[in-house]
């Protein structure tokens, strides 16, 4: 099924529910510098984040996806929008192929949120398990790979569960990353934050900017004005 990619003039062929609101928020939050020449999206899925970022930058974008079916869809979406000169899709496990890749100015990742333990609820559909659980890509692996692949002062953008924030920052520090920008995401005005958007920089000085939180809904099934603005244009994240 081909449809418009929300907040852009692009189109996307989506045969399944392969990306979510988290993907849209992360794409909107991610802000390449004018000097950014190349970008890596780890776990690119059907290529949604590279497509979104192509509206913000002329930088070369590489998406790595371990699931062959999703990477094939990503390739189709890139060609569907005639962006094959800017976006390259690689089918592979980032923890295996990272040494074959060049150094990047920016890395973006919507990683698995949940740890894998013997008590974890594992989705019977293995493809969904890879997306949701740290079977293959753990937080430690993500920051180790990012440290190897990012240039000095390079940017790393992620979205994650707010209740893992302390752990995330600790792992980041151990891998020479400083958190530079943070934005909490709340379902409703008076609800606790469930997710957090984070920008890290490699070998950067300490100095954290906490942005105003994003409230997703005014009431049940009713989008907030801020979320409507992001849906209308993916580049509206920093317009408060």
N, C-alpha and C positions, 0 to 999 in steps of 0.2 A: 504494500500500500504506500503510495507516494503522497506526501503532504508537505506543506510549508514547515520550515524549521522555525519554531516560535521565536519572535523577536528579531528575525532577519528576513532577507529576501531570498534565502536559499531554500532548496527543497531536499527532502530526505525520504529514502525508501526504508520504511520500518516494518519488518515482518513480525516483530514481537515487541514486548515492552522492555526495550533494551536500555533506556535511559530515563532519568527521573528528574524531579524538581532539584535534587542535589546537584545534578549535572548542570542545570541551567544557572543555579546560584554560583557554582564554582566558576563557570565560564564567564559570568558577568563580573565576578570579583577579581579574576585574573587580569592583571594589567601589564602587558609587555612594555618595556622601555623603548624609547626611540632607537636606542643602540642595540636592541635585541635582534640578533641575526638568525638564531635557530632555537627551536622549541621542541621539547619531548613531552608527549602525553603517554603516561604509563597506564596500561589497562584501558585502551582507547574505546573498547566496545565496537559500536558501529560507526565510530568516527565523529561523534557529535561535537566533542570539545575542539578538535582541530577545525571543524567547519565553523564553529562559533568564533574561534580565535582568528580565522582568516578574514573576518570582518574588522578586526582591530589592528592587524599588522601584516606587513608583506614578508615577514620572516619565514624561513623554511620551517615546516612543521612535520615532525615524525611521530606517528602513533604506533605503539607496540601493543599487540593484543595476543594473548595466549590461546584463545579459543578460535579455531579455524573458521567456524561458521560466522562468527561475529566479524572477524577480520575481513572475510570475503564481502560481507555487507558493507563494511567501512570502505573498501576499495570501490565498490559500486557507487556509494554515496559521493566519494571524491570525484569520480568520473562524471557522475550525474550533474555535478555543479562545475565541471570543467576546471577543477582545481588540482589536477594531477601534477602540474609543474611546481606547485607550492607544497602540497601535502603528500607524504609517503607513508604507506601502511606496511608494517612488518608483522608477520605472524610468528610469534615466539614467546618464550618465557624470559622476561626482562632479567631475572636473576641468572640466566644462562648466557644471554646475548649481549649484555651491557658492555663487555670488554671489546666488542666488535664495533661499537658505536662511537661517533665523534664526541667532543665536548660540547655542552649546550650552555646557552645563556639563561634559559628558563626551563623548568620542569613543572608540569602540572599533573596531579593524580587525584582521582576519586577512589581511595583505597577501600579494601574490605574493612568493615567496622568492627567485626566480632572476632574474638580470639577463638582458636580451635582447641578444645579440650575433650576428654572422653565423655564429658557431660553436656557438651554443646549440642544444640538442636541442629542437626545437619539436614538440609533440604535434600530430598531424594533425587531431585534433578541436579546432577553434579555441576552443570553450567551455572546454576544459581548459587550453589555452594561456593564456587570460586569467587563470585562477585561479592558475597556477603561475609564469608569467613576467611581467616588468614591461613588457609590451607597452603597456599603457594607464596603469597606476598604478605609478609608480616611488616609491622611498623619498623622494626629494626632493619629488615632487608631493604625497605623503601629508602630509609635515610642513608644506609650504607651505599646503595647503588647511586643515590642522588649526589652524595659526597664525591663519589668517583667521577660521575659524569658532568657535574656542574663546574663551570669556570669559577674563579675566585670572584666573590660578591654576586654570584648567580642567584636567581630567585627560584624558590620552590613554593608552589601553591597547592594546598590540600583543603578538603572539607572532611570533618570527622565528628564523632560523638563528643559532646561537651564533657561527659563524665569520664573521658579518657584524656582530658587536657593535660593534667599534671604528668602523666606517663609520656605523652607525646613530646612535651617540652623537655623532659629529662632525656629522652632518647635523642632529640634534636641536638641538645647541648653536647652530648657525648660524641656526636658526629660533626661537630664544628659548625652548627647552625644556630643562628639567633632569630627568635621570632620578632618580626618587624611590624606586622599589621594583624589585627584580630577583630573579628566581628561575630557576635553571638546571634544565633537564629532561634526565635521563639515562635511556637505555633500561634499563641494568643498573647495579648498585651500583658496579662498577669500570670502567665505560665512560665515555668522555669525553662532555661535554654536547653534544647535537645541536641543541637548541632553547633559547630563553630567553624568559621572560615579562617584560615591561617596563611599568612605569607612569611616564609623564612628566607634568610639570606645566608650564604656560605661565607664564613670568616668575616662576619660583619660586626660592627660595634654594637653595644647594647643601646637600645632606644625603641620602645614599643609604642605604637599608635593603636588605641582601641576605638574602633568606629562605633557610631550609634547602632544599636541592635536592629535586626530586621524582624518585624512582626509579620507573619505570613497571612493571618486571617483576622478579619474584623469579627466574624462570627462563623459558625459552622458552614463550610462550603462557600464562604464569601471572602474573596481575596482582599487583602489590604491594598491601599493605594500604592504603596511602595512595590508590592509584588506585581500589581497590574503594570506599573511603569517598566519593570524589568521584563515582563512578558512582552510588552510592546516593542521594546528595544533592548537588546542584550547589553548595550553599552551604557545603560542608565544607572548602573549600580551606585556610582558615586554622586548621583544627583539626589540630594536628600529633600 
